[in-house]
């Protein structure tokens, strides 16, 4: 089953504890099946990063 943007997964207690231990930093996690690496960040940090990326892409498109 594909995971879509409308779904929200809950962190395990282990992941939540690791995330809290990072303070304000991101948490790097690895999918044991695919070995793909992901970063868990606070939603506002993600939103700001995506907004900055879109602004840069807009500037690049204009140039």
N, C-alpha and C positions, 0 to 999 in steps of 0.2 A: 504494500500500500504506500503510495506516495505521500510525503509530508508536505502540506501546503501552508501558505502564509496565514491562513485563518485558524490554524491549530496552535495551541499553546501547550507546551510540555512543562511539567513541574520538575524542578531539580530534585535529585535524591538528597538525602541528608548529608551524604559524603561530599557531593558536589557543592551543596550550599555552604558547608563548613569550609571547604577549600576556597570558595569565592569570598566569604567573609574574611578569611585569613589574608587575602590579598590587599585588603583596604580599598583604595580607590583604583587599583590596577586591574587590568584584564586578567582573565583566567584562561590559560591554554589547556585545551582538552583534546584527546585523541580518540577517534572512533576505532575500537579494537578490531572491527571486521575489515575496514577499508584502509586503516592507518591514516586517514585524512585528519588534518589538524584544524581545529576551530578555536575561536576566541569568544569568550563570554564577556560582554561589556554591558554596562548600565544603558538602558534604552535612550536616555537623553544624550549620552556620549555617541551612541550609534546614529541618532538623528542628526546631530551636529556634523558628524563626519560625512554622512550622506549628503547633507545640504552643501557642505564645502566641495564635495566631489562634483555635484551637479553644477555649482557655480563655475568650477574650473573647466568642466566639459563645455559649458556655454561659452566661456571665454575662448576656448580652443576652437570651437565651431565658428565663432565670429572671425577669428584670426584666419 
